[in-house]
Amino acid sequence: MRLADLGERSGVPLATVKYYLREGLLPPGRRINATQAEYDESHLRRLRLVRAMIQVGRIPVATVREVLAHVDDDSLGLTVRLGAALWALPHPAGEAPGAPAEAAGPSRETAGPSREVAGPSRETAVDPHRAAADLLVDELLARLGWSAARELGALSPAHRALVTTLATLHRLGYPLDADDLLPYARTMEQAAAHDLDRMEQLPTPREQTEYAVASAALFEPVLLNLRRLAQCEESNRRYGL
Amino acid sequence: MRLADLGERSGVPLATVKYYLREGLLPPGRRINATQAEYDESHLRRLRLVRAMIQVGRIPVATVREVLAHVDDDSLGLTVRLGAALWALPHPAGEAPGAPAEAAGPSRETAGPSREVAGPSRETAVDPHRAAADLLVDELLARLGWSAARELGALSPAHRALVTTLATLHRLGYPLDADDLLPYARTMEQAAAHDLDRMEQLPTPREQTEYAVASAALFEPVLLNLRRLAQCEESNRRYGL
């Protein structure tokens, strides 16, 4: 198909398609003469993914380019290819903005006899909340038997983001323990198995990796709203109206 | 405890505590003389929740005030109280910014013979993607047996946000069906049961509602990162490294 048809079928404005082409987010078409090129279904699929990442996932163009470089790397085995593409995506860290400044210590005016109530000094280099979160994630992964996640540890951005989130919750007075987290991790384990089951229905490693990226970036609001609906349903079941 | 101790124990700067008091997000203390008031553990708990909602959840002050009004409404039954507090929270809708403008029709320059490929005209008042998403959510809830969620329908912001997200995915070329969504909904059903099990360990309906709000607003990054870790683990298990 021609460029105009690509815009038409995807619903993406032509100026946006041309911008993605210039930025290298969409591979060039096959030249058919000096002014025209031919595009195929793989361009359409890629165009949809790029638009979804940018418009729905709010992912910066440079990040999209990095993710796609991994998606397109046929030299990688599937686990590494999936891992590299997913690791390049933004990870929600649930970190309080300004938290490090606050953690540097209470303001002068509040320093006084009650100081020790706050626990170990937050002015030392080691953040006790982060240390607690590190131990917690390690214990959780050991009990889950997630050996790959444990070996990779802080190399994985999901691991780092999880530790940061739990450290923030700990600092804010919501300490969680491994017993709290285990059932959620088990349900996410089931969800991940469904993710891969669906992914495996696609024919090529490239399409599979594209699907994994789309699902990671776009499927999160679906999961979070299903959780809210389920909470309402379960609450109604237990306590009536 | 005095105001300074409240700031100290919570780690919240005193100026911030005073701001929350002025904005009515934190109830006033018990006056003990012309210049001083006494605060208790319930103030500390509330202060942590408010700070977490604003700093971690990035929730606007007016929204926090509305959520807390429901948390504090002792006249409500637990399901309605929980529902009202959770419904007032922001819901992630996964909507493409500018999508309605795009959906208003292809640009002039792409109008041509291939026009009909795009399917039913997107210039009509009824958005076919939204209609498909509406039908899909209805089928899903029927198959799940979530009768409360189905009766409430679009009254529930989670229901509306789910429809909007699925309509966006549909428009972007990622149509899902009820078979795709069922296993995720079932895992979220389990997660919701754990949420309420934990919540029930707290002694009063007010503390229970506070916990539900904190968990909805703050626990989402934990779940999403556990999902990413689980995907990596399951991928390693199936395909090796």
Contacts between the chains, C-beta under 8 A, distances in Angstrom:
chain1	res1	chain2	res2	distance
A	1	B	114	7.8
A	4	B	109	7.1
A	4	B	110	5.0
A	4	B	112	6.9
A	4	B	114	7.6
A	5	B	114	4.9
A	5	B	117	7.5
A	7	B	106	7.2
A	7	B	107	7.7
A	7	B	110	5.0
A	8	B	106	5.7
A	8	B	110	4.7
A	8	B	112	7.7
A	8	B	114	5.4
A	8	B	115	6.8
A	8	B	117	6.5
A	8	B	118	6.0
A	9	B	114	7.5
A	9	B	117	5.6
A	9	B	118	6.5
A	10	B	173	7.2
A	11	B	102	6.1
A	11	B	103	7.5
A	11	B	106	7.1
A	11	B	118	6.7
A	11	B	122	7.6
A	11	B	171	6.8
A	12	B	102	7.5
A	13	B	102	6.6
A	13	B	106	7.9
A	13	B	107	5.3
A	14	B	107	6.2
A	14	B	109	5.9
A	14	B	110	5.7
A	15	B	107	7.9
A	44	B	173	7.8
A	45	B	173	7.6
A	48	B	172	5.5
A	48	B	173	4.0
A	48	B	174	7.4
A	51	B	96	7.7
A	51	B	172	6.4
A	52	B	96	7.6
A	52	B	169	7.8
A	52	B	172	4.6
A	52	B	174	7.1
A	55	B	96	3.8
A	55	B	97	6.3
A	55	B	98	7.0
A	55	B	99	7.0
A	56	B	94	5.4
A	56	B	95	7.2
A	56	B	96	5.1
A	56	B	168	6.0
A	56	B	169	8.0
A	56	B	172	7.0
A	77	B	239	6.8
A	77	B	240	7.3
A	77	B	241	6.8
A	78	B	235	7.1
A	78	B	239	4.5
A	79	B	232	7.9
A	79	B	235	4.8
A	79	B	236	5.3
A	79	B	239	4.7
A	79	B	240	6.4
A	79	B	241	5.5
A	80	B	241	6.7
A	82	B	231	7.6
A	82	B	232	7.8
A	82	B	235	5.3
A	83	B	232	5.8
A	83	B	235	7.0
A	86	B	228	6.5
A	86	B	231	6.8
A	86	B	232	7.3
A	91	B	224	8.0
A	91	B	225	6.3
A	91	B	228	6.9
A	92	B	220	7.3
A	92	B	221	4.2
A	92	B	224	5.4
A	92	B	225	7.1
A	93	B	221	6.3
A	94	B	56	5.4
A	94	B	218	6.4
A	94	B	220	7.6
A	94	B	221	3.5
A	94	B	222	7.2
A	95	B	56	7.3
A	96	B	51	7.7
A	96	B	52	7.6
A	96	B	55	3.8
A	96	B	56	5.1
A	97	B	55	6.2
A	98	B	55	6.9
A	99	B	55	7.0
A	102	B	11	6.1
A	102	B	12	7.5
A	102	B	13	6.7
A	103	B	11	7.5
A	106	B	7	7.1
A	106	B	8	5.6
A	106	B	11	7.0
A	106	B	13	7.9
A	107	B	7	7.7
A	107	B	13	5.4
A	107	B	14	6.2
A	107	B	15	7.9
A	109	B	4	7.0
A	109	B	14	5.9
A	110	B	4	5.0
A	110	B	5	8.0
A	110	B	7	4.9
A	110	B	8	4.6
A	110	B	14	5.7
A	112	B	4	6.9
A	112	B	8	7.5
A	114	B	1	7.7
A	114	B	4	7.7
A	114	B	5	4.9
A	114	B	8	5.3
A	114	B	9	7.3
A	115	B	8	6.8
A	117	B	5	7.6
A	117	B	8	6.6
A	117	B	9	5.5
A	118	B	8	6.0
A	118	B	9	6.4
A	118	B	11	6.6
A	122	B	11	7.5
A	141	B	229	7.9
A	146	B	229	6.7
A	146	B	230	7.5
A	146	B	233	4.5
A	147	B	233	8.0
A	148	B	232	6.4
A	148	B	233	5.3
A	148	B	236	3.9
A	148	B	237	7.6
A	148	B	241	7.8
A	149	B	229	4.8
A	149	B	232	6.0
A	149	B	233	5.0
A	152	B	232	7.4
A	156	B	229	7.0
A	156	B	232	6.6
A	158	B	225	4.7
A	158	B	228	3.7
A	158	B	229	4.8
A	158	B	232	6.9
A	159	B	225	7.9
A	159	B	229	6.5
A	161	B	221	6.8
A	161	B	225	4.8
A	162	B	222	6.7
A	162	B	225	4.1
A	162	B	226	6.8
A	162	B	229	6.8
A	165	B	221	4.5
A	165	B	222	5.4
A	165	B	225	6.6
A	166	B	222	6.9
A	168	B	56	6.0
A	169	B	52	7.8
A	169	B	56	8.0
A	169	B	218	6.0
A	169	B	222	7.7
A	171	B	11	6.9
A	172	B	48	5.4
A	172	B	51	6.4
A	172	B	52	4.6
A	172	B	56	7.0
A	172	B	218	7.7
A	173	B	10	7.2
A	173	B	44	7.8
A	173	B	45	7.6
A	173	B	48	4.0
A	174	B	48	7.4
A	174	B	52	7.1
A	174	B	214	6.1
A	174	B	218	6.7
A	176	B	222	7.8
A	180	B	198	6.7
A	181	B	222	7.3
A	181	B	226	7.5
A	183	B	190	7.2
A	183	B	191	7.4
A	183	B	194	4.5
A	184	B	191	5.9
A	184	B	194	6.6
A	184	B	222	7.1
A	184	B	223	6.1
A	184	B	226	6.0
A	185	B	226	5.1
A	185	B	229	8.0
A	185	B	230	6.9
A	187	B	187	4.2
A	187	B	188	7.5
A	187	B	190	5.0
A	187	B	191	5.0
A	187	B	194	8.0
A	188	B	187	7.5
A	188	B	223	6.7
A	188	B	226	4.4
A	188	B	227	4.6
A	188	B	229	7.8
A	188	B	230	4.4
A	189	B	230	4.8
A	189	B	233	7.5
A	189	B	234	7.0
A	190	B	183	7.1
A	190	B	187	5.0
A	191	B	183	7.4
A	191	B	184	5.9
A	191	B	187	5.0
A	191	B	227	6.0
A	191	B	230	7.0
A	192	B	227	6.5
A	192	B	230	3.8
A	192	B	231	4.5
A	192	B	233	7.2
A	192	B	234	4.4
A	193	B	234	5.7
A	194	B	183	4.5
A	194	B	184	6.6
A	194	B	187	8.0
A	195	B	231	5.9
A	195	B	234	7.7
A	196	B	231	7.4
A	196	B	234	5.6
A	196	B	235	6.5
A	196	B	238	6.3
A	198	B	180	6.7
A	212	B	231	7.4
A	214	B	174	6.1
A	216	B	228	6.8
A	216	B	231	7.3
A	218	B	94	6.4
A	218	B	169	6.0
A	218	B	172	7.7
A	218	B	174	6.6
A	220	B	92	7.3
A	220	B	94	7.5
A	220	B	224	5.6
A	221	B	92	4.2
A	221	B	93	6.3
A	221	B	94	3.5
A	221	B	161	6.8
A	221	B	165	4.5
A	222	B	94	7.2
A	222	B	162	6.7
A	222	B	165	5.4
A	222	B	166	6.9
A	222	B	169	7.7
A	222	B	176	7.8
A	222	B	181	7.3
A	222	B	184	7.1
A	223	B	184	6.1
A	223	B	188	6.7
A	223	B	223	7.4
A	223	B	224	7.7
A	223	B	227	7.4
A	224	B	91	7.9
A	224	B	92	5.4
A	224	B	220	5.7
A	224	B	223	7.7
A	224	B	224	7.9
A	225	B	91	6.3
A	225	B	92	7.1
A	225	B	158	4.7
A	225	B	159	7.9
A	225	B	161	4.8
A	225	B	162	4.1
A	225	B	165	6.6
A	226	B	162	6.8
A	226	B	181	7.5
A	226	B	184	6.0
A	226	B	185	5.1
A	226	B	188	4.3
A	227	B	188	4.5
A	227	B	191	6.0
A	227	B	192	6.4
A	227	B	223	7.4
A	228	B	86	6.4
A	228	B	91	6.9
A	228	B	158	3.7
A	228	B	216	6.8
A	229	B	141	7.9
A	229	B	146	6.7
A	229	B	149	4.8
A	229	B	156	7.0
A	229	B	158	4.8
A	229	B	159	6.4
A	229	B	162	6.8
A	229	B	185	8.0
A	229	B	188	7.7
A	230	B	146	7.5
A	230	B	185	6.9
A	230	B	188	4.4
A	230	B	189	4.8
A	230	B	191	7.0
A	230	B	192	3.8
A	231	B	82	7.6
A	231	B	86	6.8
A	231	B	192	4.5
A	231	B	195	5.9
A	231	B	196	7.3
A	231	B	212	7.4
A	231	B	216	7.4
A	232	B	79	7.9
A	232	B	82	7.8
A	232	B	83	5.8
A	232	B	86	7.3
A	232	B	148	6.4
A	232	B	149	6.0
A	232	B	152	7.4
A	232	B	156	6.6
A	232	B	158	7.0
A	233	B	146	4.5
A	233	B	147	8.0
A	233	B	148	5.3
A	233	B	149	5.1
A	233	B	189	7.5
A	233	B	192	7.2
A	234	B	189	7.1
A	234	B	192	4.4
A	234	B	193	5.7
A	234	B	195	7.7
A	234	B	196	5.6
A	235	B	78	7.1
A	235	B	79	4.8
A	235	B	82	5.3
A	235	B	83	7.0
A	235	B	196	6.5
A	236	B	79	5.3
A	236	B	148	3.9
A	237	B	148	7.6
A	238	B	196	6.3
A	239	B	77	6.8
A	239	B	78	4.5
A	239	B	79	4.7
A	240	B	77	7.3
A	240	B	79	6.4
A	241	B	77	6.8
A	241	B	79	5.4
A	241	B	80	6.6
A	241	B	148	7.8
